């Protein structure tokens, strides 16, 4: 029973490590994770016309 538990733990850790290793480099390349001079904020930059459009969607008619 104890060996089964550790086998499951190793499989889950291996799978999680693979997923983190697969998805982390794009965040570092984009500058979302890590510091440096090219640090950018996550999220889209919207112009004022688009912001007004989305604000108007919340208004009741």
C-alpha distance matrix in Angstrom:
0.0 3.8 5.5 5.2 6.5 9.0 10.0 10.9 12.7 14.6 15.7 16.9 18.6 20.2 21.5 22.8 24.4 26.1 27.5 28.8 30.3 31.9 33.4 34.4 37.3 39.5 39.4 40.4 43.2 44.5 44.7 42.5 40.0 41.6 45.1 48.1 51.6 50.5 48.2 48.5 47.4 45.0 46.7 49.8 53.3 55.6 59.3 61.3 62.3 58.7 57.8 60.7 59.6 56.2 57.8 60.2 57.4 56.4 60.0 60.9 63.8
3.8 0.0 3.8 5.4 5.2 6.5 8.8 10.1 10.8 12.6 14.5 15.6 16.7 18.5 20.3 21.2 22.5 24.5 26.1 27.0 28.4 30.4 31.9 32.5 35.4 37.8 37.5 38.3 41.1 42.6 42.5 40.5 37.8 39.1 42.5 45.5 49.0 48.2 45.9 46.4 45.5 43.3 45.3 48.4 51.9 54.3 58.0 60.1 61.2 57.7 56.7 59.8 58.9 55.5 57.0 59.6 57.0 55.9 59.5 60.6 63.7
5.5 3.8 0.0 3.8 5.4 5.2 6.2 8.7 9.9 10.6 12.4 14.3 15.3 16.5 18.4 19.9 20.9 22.6 24.5 25.6 26.7 28.5 30.4 31.1 33.8 36.3 36.3 37.0 39.6 41.3 41.5 39.7 37.0 38.3 41.8 44.6 48.1 47.2 45.2 45.7 45.0 42.8 44.8 47.8 51.3 53.8 57.6 59.8 60.9 57.4 56.6 59.7 58.8 55.5 57.2 59.8 57.1 56.4 60.0 61.2 64.2
5.2 5.4 3.8 0.0 3.8 5.5 5.1 6.3 8.7 10.0 10.7 12.4 14.3 15.4 16.7 18.3 19.9 21.2 22.8 24.3 25.7 27.1 28.8 30.0 32.7 34.9 35.1 36.1 38.6 40.1 40.5 38.6 36.1 37.7 41.3 44.2 47.6 46.4 44.3 44.5 43.7 41.2 43.0 45.9 49.5 51.8 55.5 57.7 58.7 55.1 54.4 57.4 56.3 53.0 54.8 57.2 54.5 53.7 57.4 58.5 61.3
6.5 5.2 5.4 3.8 0.0 3.8 5.5 5.2 6.2 8.7 10.0 10.7 12.3 14.2 15.5 16.4 18.1 20.0 21.3 22.4 24.1 25.8 27.1 28.0 31.0 33.1 32.9 34.0 36.7 38.0 38.2 36.0 33.5 35.1 38.7 41.7 45.1 44.0 41.8 42.0 41.0 38.6 40.5 43.5 47.0 49.4 53.1 55.2 56.3 52.7 51.9 54.9 53.9 50.6 52.2 54.8 52.1 51.2 54.8 56.0 58.9
9.0 6.5 5.2 5.5 3.8 0.0 3.8 5.4 4.9 6.1 8.5 9.8 10.3 12.0 14.1 15.1 16.0 18.1 19.9 20.7 21.9 24.0 25.6 26.2 28.9 31.4 31.3 32.0 34.7 36.3 36.4 34.6 31.8 33.1 36.6 39.5 43.0 42.1 40.0 40.5 39.8 37.7 39.8 42.9 46.3 48.9 52.6 54.8 56.1 52.6 51.7 55.0 54.1 50.8 52.5 55.2 52.7 51.9 55.6 57.0 60.0
10.0 8.8 6.2 5.1 5.5 3.8 0.0 3.8 5.4 5.2 6.2 8.7 9.9 10.6 12.4 14.2 15.2 16.6 18.5 20.0 20.9 22.5 24.5 25.5 28.1 30.5 30.8 31.6 34.0 35.7 36.2 34.5 31.9 33.4 37.1 39.8 43.2 42.0 40.1 40.5 39.9 37.6 39.5 42.4 45.9 48.4 52.1 54.5 55.5 52.0 51.4 54.7 53.6 50.4 52.4 54.9 52.3 51.8 55.5 56.8 59.7
10.9 10.1 8.7 6.3 5.2 5.4 3.8 0.0 3.8 5.5 5.1 6.1 8.5 9.8 10.6 12.1 14.0 15.4 16.6 18.2 19.8 21.1 22.6 23.9 26.7 28.8 28.9 30.1 32.6 34.0 34.5 32.5 30.2 32.0 35.7 38.6 41.8 40.5 38.4 38.4 37.6 35.1 36.8 39.7 43.3 45.6 49.4 51.6 52.6 49.0 48.4 51.5 50.4 47.1 49.1 51.5 48.8 48.3 51.9 53.2 56.0
12.7 10.8 9.9 8.7 6.2 4.9 5.4 3.8 0.0 3.8 5.5 5.2 6.0 8.5 10.0 10.4 11.9 14.1 15.4 16.2 17.9 19.8 21.1 21.8 24.8 27.0 26.8 27.8 30.5 31.9 32.1 30.1 27.5 29.1 32.7 35.7 39.0 37.9 35.7 36.0 35.2 33.0 35.0 38.0 41.5 44.0 47.8 50.0 51.2 47.7 46.9 50.1 49.3 46.0 47.8 50.4 47.9 47.3 51.0 52.4 55.4
14.6 12.6 10.6 10.0 8.7 6.1 5.2 5.5 3.8 0.0 3.8 5.5 5.1 6.0 8.6 9.8 10.3 12.1 14.3 15.2 16.1 18.1 20.0 20.6 23.2 25.7 25.9 26.6 29.1 30.9 31.2 29.6 26.9 28.3 31.9 34.7 38.0 36.9 35.1 35.6 35.2 33.0 35.2 38.1 41.5 44.2 47.9 50.4 51.6 48.1 47.5 50.9 50.0 46.9 48.9 51.6 49.1 48.7 52.4 54.1 56.9
15.7 14.5 12.4 10.7 10.0 8.5 6.2 5.1 5.5 3.8 0.0 3.8 5.5 5.1 6.2 8.5 9.8 10.6 12.4 14.3 15.3 16.5 18.5 19.8 22.4 24.5 25.1 26.1 28.3 29.9 30.7 29.1 26.8 28.6 32.3 35.0 38.1 36.6 34.9 35.0 34.6 32.1 33.9 36.7 40.2 42.7 46.4 48.9 49.9 46.3 46.0 49.3 48.2 45.1 47.3 49.8 47.2 46.9 50.7 52.2 55.0
16.9 15.6 14.3 12.4 10.7 9.8 8.7 6.1 5.2 5.5 3.8 0.0 3.8 5.4 5.2 6.0 8.4 9.8 10.6 12.2 14.0 15.3 16.6 17.9 20.8 22.7 22.8 24.2 26.6 27.9 28.4 26.5 24.3 26.3 30.0 32.9 36.0 34.5 32.5 32.4 31.7 29.1 30.9 33.8 37.3 39.8 43.5 45.9 46.9 43.3 42.8 46.0 45.0 41.9 43.9 46.5 43.9 43.5 47.3 48.8 51.6
18.6 16.7 15.3 14.3 12.3 10.3 9.9 8.5 6.0 5.1 5.5 3.8 0.0 3.8 5.5 5.1 5.9 8.5 9.9 10.4 11.9 13.9 15.3 15.9 18.7 21.1 21.0 21.9 24.5 26.1 26.3 24.6 22.0 23.6 27.3 30.1 33.4 32.2 30.2 30.6 30.1 27.9 30.1 33.0 36.4 39.2 42.8 45.3 46.6 43.2 42.5 45.9 45.2 42.1 44.0 46.8 44.5 44.1 47.8 49.6 52.5
20.2 18.5 16.5 15.4 14.2 12.0 10.6 9.8 8.5 6.0 5.1 5.4 3.8 0.0 3.8 5.5 5.1 6.1 8.7 10.0 10.4 12.1 14.3 15.3 17.6 20.1 20.7 21.4 23.6 25.4 26.1 24.8 22.4 24.0 27.7 30.2 33.3 31.9 30.4 30.7 30.6 28.4 30.5 33.2 36.6 39.4 43.0 45.7 46.9 43.4 43.1 46.6 45.7 42.8 45.0 47.7 45.3 45.2 49.0 50.9 53.6
21.5 20.3 18.4 16.7 15.5 14.1 12.4 10.6 10.0 8.6 6.2 5.2 5.5 3.8 0.0 3.8 5.5 5.1 6.3 8.7 9.9 10.6 12.4 14.2 16.7 18.5 19.3 20.6 22.6 24.1 25.1 23.6 21.6 23.7 27.5 30.0 33.0 31.2 29.5 29.5 29.1 26.5 28.3 30.9 34.4 36.9 40.6 43.3 44.2 40.7 40.5 43.8 42.7 39.8 42.2 44.7 42.3 42.2 46.0 47.8 50.4
22.8 21.2 19.9 18.3 16.4 15.1 14.2 12.1 10.4 9.8 8.5 6.0 5.1 5.5 3.8 0.0 3.8 5.4 5.2 6.2 8.5 9.8 10.7 11.9 14.9 16.8 16.8 18.2 20.6 21.8 22.5 20.6 18.5 20.7 24.5 27.2 30.3 28.6 26.6 26.6 26.0 23.6 25.5 28.3 31.8 34.5 38.1 40.7 41.8 38.4 37.9 41.3 40.5 37.5 39.6 42.3 40.0 39.8 43.6 45.5 48.3
24.4 22.5 20.9 19.9 18.1 16.0 15.2 14.0 11.9 10.3 9.8 8.4 5.9 5.1 5.5 3.8 0.0 3.8 5.5 5.2 6.0 8.4 10.0 10.4 12.9 15.5 15.7 16.4 18.8 20.6 21.1 19.7 17.3 18.9 22.6 25.2 28.3 26.9 25.3 25.7 25.7 23.6 25.9 28.7 32.0 34.9 38.5 41.3 42.6 39.3 38.9 42.4 41.8 38.9 41.1 43.9 41.8 41.7 45.5 47.6 50.4
26.1 24.5 22.6 21.2 20.0 18.1 16.6 15.4 14.1 12.1 10.6 9.8 8.5 6.1 5.1 5.4 3.8 0.0 3.8 5.5 5.1 6.0 8.6 10.1 12.0 14.2 15.3 16.3 18.0 19.9 21.0 20.0 18.0 19.9 23.6 25.9 28.7 26.9 25.6 25.8 25.9 23.7 25.7 28.2 31.5 34.3 37.9 40.8 41.8 38.5 38.5 42.0 41.1 38.4 40.8 43.5 41.4 41.6 45.4 47.5 50.0
27.5 26.1 24.5 22.8 21.3 19.9 18.5 16.6 15.4 14.3 12.4 10.6 9.9 8.7 6.3 5.2 5.5 3.8 0.0 3.8 5.4 5.0 6.1 8.4 11.0 12.3 13.1 14.9 16.7 17.9 19.2 17.7 16.2 18.7 22.4 24.8 27.4 25.3 23.7 23.5 23.2 20.7 22.5 24.9 28.3 31.0 34.6 37.4 38.4 35.0 34.9 38.4 37.4 34.7 37.2 39.8 37.6 37.8 41.6 43.7 46.2
28.8 27.0 25.6 24.3 22.4 20.7 20.0 18.2 16.2 15.2 14.3 12.2 10.4 10.0 8.7 6.2 5.2 5.5 3.8 0.0 3.8 5.4 5.3 5.7 8.9 10.8 10.8 12.1 14.5 15.8 16.5 14.9 12.9 15.2 18.9 21.5 24.3 22.5 20.8 20.9 20.8 18.6 20.9 23.6 26.9 29.8 33.4 36.2 37.5 34.3 33.9 37.5 36.9 34.1 36.4 39.2 37.3 37.4 41.1 43.4 46.1
30.3 28.4 26.7 25.7 24.1 21.9 20.9 19.8 17.9 16.1 15.3 14.0 11.9 10.4 9.9 8.5 6.0 5.1 5.4 3.8 0.0 3.8 5.7 5.6 7.2 10.0 10.9 11.3 13.2 15.3 16.2 15.6 13.5 15.1 18.8 20.8 23.7 22.0 20.8 21.3 21.8 20.0 22.4 24.9 27.9 31.0 34.5 37.5 38.8 35.7 35.6 39.3 38.7 36.2 38.5 41.4 39.6 39.9 43.7 46.1 48.7
31.9 30.4 28.5 27.1 25.8 24.0 22.5 21.1 19.8 18.1 16.5 15.3 13.9 12.1 10.6 9.8 8.4 6.0 5.0 5.4 3.8 0.0 3.8 6.0 6.9 8.5 10.4 11.6 12.7 14.4 16.2 15.6 14.3 16.5 20.0 21.9 24.3 22.0 21.1 21.0 21.5 19.3 21.2 23.3 26.4 29.3 32.7 35.9 36.9 33.7 34.0 37.6 36.7 34.3 36.9 39.6 37.7 38.3 42.0 44.3 46.8
33.4 31.9 30.4 28.8 27.1 25.6 24.5 22.6 21.1 20.0 18.5 16.6 15.3 14.3 12.4 10.7 10.0 8.6 6.1 5.3 5.7 3.8 0.0 3.8 5.9 6.3 7.4 9.5 10.9 11.8 13.5 12.4 11.5 14.3 17.8 19.8 22.1 19.6 18.3 17.8 18.0 15.6 17.5 19.7 22.9 25.9 29.3 32.3 33.5 30.3 30.3 34.0 33.2 30.8 33.3 36.0 34.2 34.7 38.4 40.9 43.3
34.4 32.5 31.1 30.0 28.0 26.2 25.5 23.9 21.8 20.6 19.8 17.9 15.9 15.3 14.2 11.9 10.4 10.1 8.4 5.7 5.6 6.0 3.8 0.0 3.9 5.7 5.4 6.5 8.8 10.2 11.0 10.0 8.4 10.7 14.3 16.5 19.1 17.0 15.6 15.8 16.2 14.5 17.1 19.6 22.5 25.8 29.2 32.1 33.7 30.7 30.5 34.2 33.9 31.5 33.7 36.7 35.2 35.5 39.2 41.8 44.4
37.3 35.4 33.8 32.7 31.0 28.9 28.1 26.7 24.8 23.2 22.4 20.8 18.7 17.6 16.7 14.9 12.9 12.0 11.0 8.9 7.2 6.9 5.9 3.9 0.0 3.8 5.4 5.1 6.0 8.5 9.8 10.3 9.0 10.6 13.8 15.1 17.4 15.3 14.7 15.2 16.5 15.2 17.8 19.8 22.4 25.8 28.9 32.2 33.7 30.9 31.0 34.8 34.5 32.4 34.8 37.7 36.5 37.1 40.7 43.4 45.9
39.5 37.8 36.3 34.9 33.1 31.4 30.5 28.8 27.0 25.7 24.5 22.7 21.1 20.1 18.5 16.8 15.5 14.2 12.3 10.8 10.0 8.5 6.3 5.7 3.8 0.0 3.8 5.4 5.0 6.0 8.5 8.8 9.2 11.5 14.2 15.4 17.0 14.2 13.6 13.2 14.3 12.7 14.8 16.5 19.1 22.4 25.5 28.8 30.1 27.3 27.7 31.4 31.0 29.1 31.6 34.4 33.1 34.0 37.5 40.3 42.6
39.4 37.5 36.3 35.1 32.9 31.3 30.8 28.9 26.8 25.9 25.1 22.8 21.0 20.7 19.3 16.8 15.7 15.3 13.1 10.8 10.9 10.4 7.4 5.4 5.4 3.8 0.0 3.8 5.5 5.2 6.2 5.4 5.6 8.6 11.4 13.2 15.1 12.5 11.0 10.6 11.3 9.8 12.5 14.8 17.4 20.9 24.1 27.2 28.9 26.1 25.9 29.7 29.6 27.5 29.7 32.7 31.6 32.1 35.7 38.5 41.1
40.4 38.3 37.0 36.1 34.0 32.0 31.6 30.1 27.8 26.6 26.1 24.2 21.9 21.4 20.6 18.2 16.4 16.3 14.9 12.1 11.3 11.6 9.5 6.5 5.1 5.4 3.8 0.0 3.8 5.5 5.1 6.1 4.9 6.2 9.0 10.4 12.7 10.7 9.7 10.7 12.3 11.9 15.1 17.3 19.4 23.0 26.0 29.1 31.0 28.6 28.3 32.1 32.4 30.4 32.4 35.6 34.7 35.2 38.6 41.6 44.2
43.2 41.1 39.6 38.6 36.7 34.7 34.0 32.6 30.5 29.1 28.3 26.6 24.5 23.6 22.6 20.6 18.8 18.0 16.7 14.5 13.2 12.7 10.9 8.8 6.0 5.0 5.5 3.8 0.0 3.8 5.4 7.8 8.2 9.1 10.9 11.1 12.5 9.8 10.1 10.7 13.0 12.7 15.3 16.8 18.6 22.1 24.9 28.2 30.0 27.7 27.9 31.7 31.8 30.2 32.4 35.4 34.7 35.5 38.9 42.0 44.3
44.5 42.6 41.3 40.1 38.0 36.3 35.7 34.0 31.9 30.9 29.9 27.9 26.1 25.4 24.1 21.8 20.6 19.9 17.9 15.8 15.3 14.4 11.8 10.2 8.5 6.0 5.2 5.5 3.8 0.0 3.8 5.7 7.8 9.5 10.8 11.3 12.0 8.7 8.3 7.7 9.7 9.3 11.7 13.0 14.8 18.4 21.2 24.5 26.3 23.9 24.1 27.9 28.1 26.5 28.7 31.7 31.1 31.9 35.2 38.4 40.6
44.7 42.5 41.5 40.5 38.2 36.4 36.2 34.5 32.1 31.2 30.7 28.4 26.3 26.1 25.1 22.5 21.1 21.0 19.2 16.5 16.2 16.2 13.5 11.0 9.8 8.5 6.2 5.1 5.4 3.8 0.0 3.8 5.5 6.3 7.1 7.9 9.1 6.3 5.1 5.7 8.2 8.9 12.1 14.0 15.3 19.1 21.8 24.8 27.1 25.0 24.6 28.4 29.0 27.3 29.1 32.3 31.9 32.4 35.7 38.9 41.4
42.5 40.5 39.7 38.6 36.0 34.6 34.5 32.5 30.1 29.6 29.1 26.5 24.6 24.8 23.6 20.6 19.7 20.0 17.7 14.9 15.6 15.6 12.4 10.0 10.3 8.8 5.4 6.1 7.8 5.7 3.8 0.0 3.8 6.5 8.1 10.2 11.7 9.3 6.6 6.0 6.5 6.3 9.8 12.5 14.5 18.1 21.2 23.9 26.2 23.8 23.0 26.8 27.4 25.3 27.0 30.3 29.7 29.9 33.2 36.4 39.0
40.0 37.8 37.0 36.1 33.5 31.8 31.9 30.2 27.5 26.9 26.8 24.3 22.0 22.4 21.6 18.5 17.3 18.0 16.2 12.9 13.5 14.3 11.5 8.4 9.0 9.2 5.6 4.9 8.2 7.8 5.5 3.8 0.0 3.8 6.8 9.7 12.2 10.8 8.2 9.1 9.7 9.6 13.3 16.2 18.2 21.8 24.9 27.6 29.9 27.4 26.6 30.3 30.9 28.6 30.2 33.6 32.8 32.8 36.2 39.3 42.1
41.6 39.1 38.3 37.7 35.1 33.1 33.4 32.0 29.1 28.3 28.6 26.3 23.6 24.0 23.7 20.7 18.9 19.9 18.7 15.2 15.1 16.5 14.3 10.7 10.6 11.5 8.6 6.2 9.1 9.5 6.3 6.5 3.8 0.0 3.7 6.8 10.0 9.6 7.6 10.0 11.4 12.4 16.1 18.9 20.3 24.1 26.9 29.5 32.0 29.9 29.0 32.7 33.5 31.4 32.8 36.3 35.8 35.7 39.0 42.2 45.0
45.1 42.5 41.8 41.3 38.7 36.6 37.1 35.7 32.7 31.9 32.3 30.0 27.3 27.7 27.5 24.5 22.6 23.6 22.4 18.9 18.8 20.0 17.8 14.3 13.8 14.2 11.4 9.0 10.9 10.8 7.1 8.1 6.8 3.7 0.0 3.7 6.9 7.6 5.7 9.0 11.0 13.1 16.7 19.1 19.9 23.6 26.1 28.5 31.4 29.6 28.6 32.2 33.5 31.6 32.7 36.2 36.2 36.1 39.2 42.5 45.3
48.1 45.5 44.6 44.2 41.7 39.5 39.8 38.6 35.7 34.7 35.0 32.9 30.1 30.2 30.0 27.2 25.2 25.9 24.8 21.5 20.8 21.9 19.8 16.5 15.1 15.4 13.2 10.4 11.1 11.3 7.9 10.2 9.7 6.8 3.7 0.0 3.8 5.6 5.8 9.5 12.4 14.9 18.2 20.1 20.4 24.1 26.1 28.8 31.6 30.2 29.4 33.0 34.3 32.8 34.0 37.4 37.6 37.8 40.7 44.2 46.8
51.6 49.0 48.1 47.6 45.1 43.0 43.2 41.8 39.0 38.0 38.1 36.0 33.4 33.3 33.0 30.3 28.3 28.7 27.4 24.3 23.7 24.3 22.1 19.1 17.4 17.0 15.1 12.7 12.5 12.0 9.1 11.7 12.2 10.0 6.9 3.8 0.0 3.8 5.6 9.0 12.3 15.2 18.1 19.3 19.0 22.6 24.2 26.8 29.7 28.6 28.0 31.5 33.0 31.8 33.0 36.3 36.8 37.2 39.9 43.4 45.9
50.5 48.2 47.2 46.4 44.0 42.1 42.0 40.5 37.9 36.9 36.6 34.5 32.2 31.9 31.2 28.6 26.9 26.9 25.3 22.5 22.0 22.0 19.6 17.0 15.3 14.2 12.5 10.7 9.8 8.7 6.3 9.3 10.8 9.6 7.6 5.6 3.8 0.0 3.8 6.2 9.9 12.4 15.1 16.1 16.0 19.6 21.4 24.3 27.0 25.7 25.3 28.9 30.1 29.0 30.5 33.7 34.0 34.6 37.4 40.9 43.3
48.2 45.9 45.2 44.3 41.8 40.0 40.1 38.4 35.7 35.1 34.9 32.5 30.2 30.4 29.5 26.6 25.3 25.6 23.7 20.8 20.8 21.1 18.3 15.6 14.7 13.6 11.0 9.7 10.1 8.3 5.1 6.6 8.2 7.6 5.7 5.8 5.6 3.8 0.0 3.8 6.9 9.6 12.7 14.4 14.7 18.4 20.6 23.3 26.1 24.5 23.7 27.3 28.6 27.1 28.3 31.7 31.9 32.2 35.1 38.6 41.1
48.5 46.4 45.7 44.5 42.0 40.5 40.5 38.4 36.0 35.6 35.0 32.4 30.6 30.7 29.5 26.6 25.7 25.8 23.5 20.9 21.3 21.0 17.8 15.8 15.2 13.2 10.6 10.7 10.7 7.7 5.7 6.0 9.1 10.0 9.0 9.5 9.0 6.2 3.8 0.0 3.8 6.5 9.1 10.6 11.0 14.7 17.1 19.9 22.5 20.8 20.1 23.7 24.9 23.3 24.8 28.1 28.2 28.6 31.6 35.0 37.5
47.4 45.5 45.0 43.7 41.0 39.8 39.9 37.6 35.2 35.2 34.6 31.7 30.1 30.6 29.1 26.0 25.7 25.9 23.2 20.8 21.8 21.5 18.0 16.2 16.5 14.3 11.3 12.3 13.0 9.7 8.2 6.5 9.7 11.4 11.0 12.4 12.3 9.9 6.9 3.8 0.0 3.8 6.4 8.7 9.4 13.0 15.8 18.2 20.8 18.8 17.6 21.3 22.5 20.6 21.8 25.3 25.3 25.4 28.4 31.8 34.4
45.0 43.3 42.8 41.2 38.6 37.7 37.6 35.1 33.0 33.0 32.1 29.1 27.9 28.4 26.5 23.6 23.6 23.7 20.7 18.6 20.0 19.3 15.6 14.5 15.2 12.7 9.8 11.9 12.7 9.3 8.9 6.3 9.6 12.4 13.1 14.9 15.2 12.4 9.6 6.5 3.8 0.0 3.8 7.0 9.3 12.6 15.9 18.4 20.5 18.0 17.0 20.7 21.3 19.1 20.7 24.0 23.5 23.7 27.0 30.2 32.8
46.7 45.3 44.8 43.0 40.5 39.8 39.5 36.8 35.0 35.2 33.9 30.9 30.1 30.5 28.3 25.5 25.9 25.7 22.5 20.9 22.4 21.2 17.5 17.1 17.8 14.8 12.5 15.1 15.3 11.7 12.1 9.8 13.3 16.1 16.7 18.2 18.1 15.1 12.7 9.1 6.4 3.8 0.0 3.8 6.7 9.4 13.0 15.4 17.2 14.4 13.6 17.3 17.6 15.4 17.3 20.5 19.9 20.4 23.7 26.9 29.4
49.8 48.4 47.8 45.9 43.5 42.9 42.4 39.7 38.0 38.1 36.7 33.8 33.0 33.2 30.9 28.3 28.7 28.2 24.9 23.6 24.9 23.3 19.7 19.6 19.8 16.5 14.8 17.3 16.8 13.0 14.0 12.5 16.2 18.9 19.1 20.1 19.3 16.1 14.4 10.6 8.7 7.0 3.8 0.0 3.8 6.2 9.8 12.6 14.1 11.3 11.2 15.0 15.1 13.6 15.8 18.7 18.4 19.5 22.5 25.8 27.9
53.3 51.9 51.3 49.5 47.0 46.3 45.9 43.3 41.5 41.5 40.2 37.3 36.4 36.6 34.4 31.8 32.0 31.5 28.3 26.9 27.9 26.4 22.9 22.5 22.4 19.1 17.4 19.4 18.6 14.8 15.3 14.5 18.2 20.3 19.9 20.4 19.0 16.0 14.7 11.0 9.4 9.3 6.7 3.8 0.0 3.8 6.8 9.7 11.8 9.8 9.7 13.4 14.2 13.3 15.2 18.0 18.4 19.6 22.3 25.8 27.7
55.6 54.3 53.8 51.8 49.4 48.9 48.4 45.6 44.0 44.2 42.7 39.8 39.2 39.4 36.9 34.5 34.9 34.3 31.0 29.8 31.0 29.3 25.9 25.8 25.8 22.4 20.9 23.0 22.1 18.4 19.1 18.1 21.8 24.1 23.6 24.1 22.6 19.6 18.4 14.7 13.0 12.6 9.4 6.2 3.8 0.0 3.8 6.5 8.1 6.1 6.3 9.8 10.6 10.3 12.2 14.7 15.4 17.0 19.3 22.8 24.5
59.3 58.0 57.6 55.5 53.1 52.6 52.1 49.4 47.8 47.9 46.4 43.5 42.8 43.0 40.6 38.1 38.5 37.9 34.6 33.4 34.5 32.7 29.3 29.2 28.9 25.5 24.1 26.0 24.9 21.2 21.8 21.2 24.9 26.9 26.1 26.1 24.2 21.4 20.6 17.1 15.8 15.9 13.0 9.8 6.8 3.8 0.0 3.8 5.6 5.5 6.4 8.8 10.2 11.1 12.6 14.5 16.0 17.8 19.5 23.0 24.3
61.3 60.1 59.8 57.7 55.2 54.8 54.5 51.6 50.0 50.4 48.9 45.9 45.3 45.7 43.3 40.7 41.3 40.8 37.4 36.2 37.5 35.9 32.3 32.1 32.2 28.8 27.2 29.1 28.2 24.5 24.8 23.9 27.6 29.5 28.5 28.8 26.8 24.3 23.3 19.9 18.2 18.4 15.4 12.6 9.7 6.5 3.8 0.0 3.8 5.4 5.0 6.1 8.6 10.0 10.4 12.2 14.4 15.9 17.0 20.6 21.8
62.3 61.2 60.9 58.7 56.3 56.1 55.5 52.6 51.2 51.6 49.9 46.9 46.6 46.9 44.2 41.8 42.6 41.8 38.4 37.5 38.8 36.9 33.5 33.7 33.7 30.1 28.9 31.0 30.0 26.3 27.1 26.2 29.9 32.0 31.4 31.6 29.7 27.0 26.1 22.5 20.8 20.5 17.2 14.1 11.8 8.1 5.6 3.8 0.0 3.8 5.5 5.2 6.3 8.9 9.9 10.6 12.7 15.0 15.8 19.2 19.8
58.7 57.7 57.4 55.1 52.7 52.6 52.0 49.0 47.7 48.1 46.3 43.3 43.2 43.4 40.7 38.4 39.3 38.5 35.0 34.3 35.7 33.7 30.3 30.7 30.9 27.3 26.1 28.6 27.7 23.9 25.0 23.8 27.4 29.9 29.6 30.2 28.6 25.7 24.5 20.8 18.8 18.0 14.4 11.3 9.8 6.1 5.5 5.4 3.8 0.0 3.8 5.4 5.0 6.4 8.7 9.9 10.9 13.3 15.0 18.3 19.3
57.8 56.7 56.6 54.4 51.9 51.7 51.4 48.4 46.9 47.5 46.0 42.8 42.5 43.1 40.5 37.9 38.9 38.5 34.9 33.9 35.6 34.0 30.3 30.5 31.0 27.7 25.9 28.3 27.9 24.1 24.6 23.0 26.6 29.0 28.6 29.4 28.0 25.3 23.7 20.1 17.6 17.0 13.6 11.2 9.7 6.3 6.4 5.0 5.5 3.8 0.0 3.8 5.4 5.3 6.2 8.7 10.1 11.5 13.3 16.9 18.5
60.7 59.8 59.7 57.4 54.9 55.0 54.7 51.5 50.1 50.9 49.3 46.0 45.9 46.6 43.8 41.3 42.4 42.0 38.4 37.5 39.3 37.6 34.0 34.2 34.8 31.4 29.7 32.1 31.7 27.9 28.4 26.8 30.3 32.7 32.2 33.0 31.5 28.9 27.3 23.7 21.3 20.7 17.3 15.0 13.4 9.8 8.8 6.1 5.2 5.4 3.8 0.0 3.8 5.5 5.0 6.1 8.7 10.3 11.0 14.5 15.8
59.6 58.9 58.8 56.3 53.9 54.1 53.6 50.4 49.3 50.0 48.2 45.0 45.2 45.7 42.7 40.5 41.8 41.1 37.4 36.9 38.7 36.7 33.2 33.9 34.5 31.0 29.6 32.4 31.8 28.1 29.0 27.4 30.9 33.5 33.5 34.3 33.0 30.1 28.6 24.9 22.5 21.3 17.6 15.1 14.2 10.6 10.2 8.6 6.3 5.0 5.4 3.8 0.0 3.8 5.5 5.2 6.5 9.3 10.4 13.5 14.4
56.2 55.5 55.5 53.0 50.6 50.8 50.4 47.1 46.0 46.9 45.1 41.9 42.1 42.8 39.8 37.5 38.9 38.4 34.7 34.1 36.2 34.3 30.8 31.5 32.4 29.1 27.5 30.4 30.2 26.5 27.3 25.3 28.6 31.4 31.6 32.8 31.8 29.0 27.1 23.3 20.6 19.1 15.4 13.6 13.3 10.3 11.1 10.0 8.9 6.4 5.3 5.5 3.8 0.0 3.8 5.4 5.2 7.1 9.5 12.7 14.4
57.8 57.0 57.2 54.8 52.2 52.5 52.4 49.1 47.8 48.9 47.3 43.9 44.0 45.0 42.2 39.6 41.1 40.8 37.2 36.4 38.5 36.9 33.3 33.7 34.8 31.6 29.7 32.4 32.4 28.7 29.1 27.0 30.2 32.8 32.7 34.0 33.0 30.5 28.3 24.8 21.8 20.7 17.3 15.8 15.2 12.2 12.6 10.4 9.9 8.7 6.2 5.0 5.5 3.8 0.0 3.8 5.4 5.6 7.2 10.9 13.0
60.2 59.6 59.8 57.2 54.8 55.2 54.9 51.5 50.4 51.6 49.8 46.5 46.8 47.7 44.7 42.3 43.9 43.5 39.8 39.2 41.4 39.6 36.0 36.7 37.7 34.4 32.7 35.6 35.4 31.7 32.3 30.3 33.6 36.3 36.2 37.4 36.3 33.7 31.7 28.1 25.3 24.0 20.5 18.7 18.0 14.7 14.5 12.2 10.6 9.9 8.7 6.1 5.2 5.4 3.8 0.0 3.8 5.3 5.3 8.6 9.9
57.4 57.0 57.1 54.5 52.1 52.7 52.3 48.8 47.9 49.1 47.2 43.9 44.5 45.3 42.3 40.0 41.8 41.4 37.6 37.3 39.6 37.7 34.2 35.2 36.5 33.1 31.6 34.7 34.7 31.1 31.9 29.7 32.8 35.8 36.2 37.6 36.8 34.0 31.9 28.2 25.3 23.5 19.9 18.4 18.4 15.4 16.0 14.4 12.7 10.9 10.1 8.7 6.5 5.2 5.4 3.8 0.0 3.8 5.6 8.0 9.6
56.4 55.9 56.4 53.7 51.2 51.9 51.8 48.3 47.3 48.7 46.9 43.5 44.1 45.2 42.2 39.8 41.7 41.6 37.8 37.4 39.9 38.3 34.7 35.5 37.1 34.0 32.1 35.2 35.5 31.9 32.4 29.9 32.8 35.7 36.1 37.8 37.2 34.6 32.2 28.6 25.4 23.7 20.4 19.5 19.6 17.0 17.8 15.9 15.0 13.3 11.5 10.3 9.3 7.1 5.6 5.3 3.8 0.0 3.8 6.5 9.4
60.0 59.5 60.0 57.4 54.8 55.6 55.5 51.9 51.0 52.4 50.7 47.3 47.8 49.0 46.0 43.6 45.5 45.4 41.6 41.1 43.7 42.0 38.4 39.2 40.7 37.5 35.7 38.6 38.9 35.2 35.7 33.2 36.2 39.0 39.2 40.7 39.9 37.4 35.1 31.6 28.4 27.0 23.7 22.5 22.3 19.3 19.5 17.0 15.8 15.0 13.3 11.0 10.4 9.5 7.2 5.3 5.6 3.8 0.0 3.8 6.5
60.9 60.6 61.2 58.5 56.0 57.0 56.8 53.2 52.4 54.1 52.2 48.8 49.6 50.9 47.8 45.5 47.6 47.5 43.7 43.4 46.1 44.3 40.9 41.8 43.4 40.3 38.5 41.6 42.0 38.4 38.9 36.4 39.3 42.2 42.5 44.2 43.4 40.9 38.6 35.0 31.8 30.2 26.9 25.8 25.8 22.8 23.0 20.6 19.2 18.3 16.9 14.5 13.5 12.7 10.9 8.6 8.0 6.5 3.8 0.0 3.8
63.8 63.7 64.2 61.3 58.9 60.0 59.7 56.0 55.4 56.9 55.0 51.6 52.5 53.6 50.4 48.3 50.4 50.0 46.2 46.1 48.7 46.8 43.3 44.4 45.9 42.6 41.1 44.2 44.3 40.6 41.4 39.0 42.1 45.0 45.3 46.8 45.9 43.3 41.1 37.5 34.4 32.8 29.4 27.9 27.7 24.5 24.3 21.8 19.8 19.3 18.5 15.8 14.4 14.4 13.0 9.9 9.6 9.4 6.5 3.8 0.0
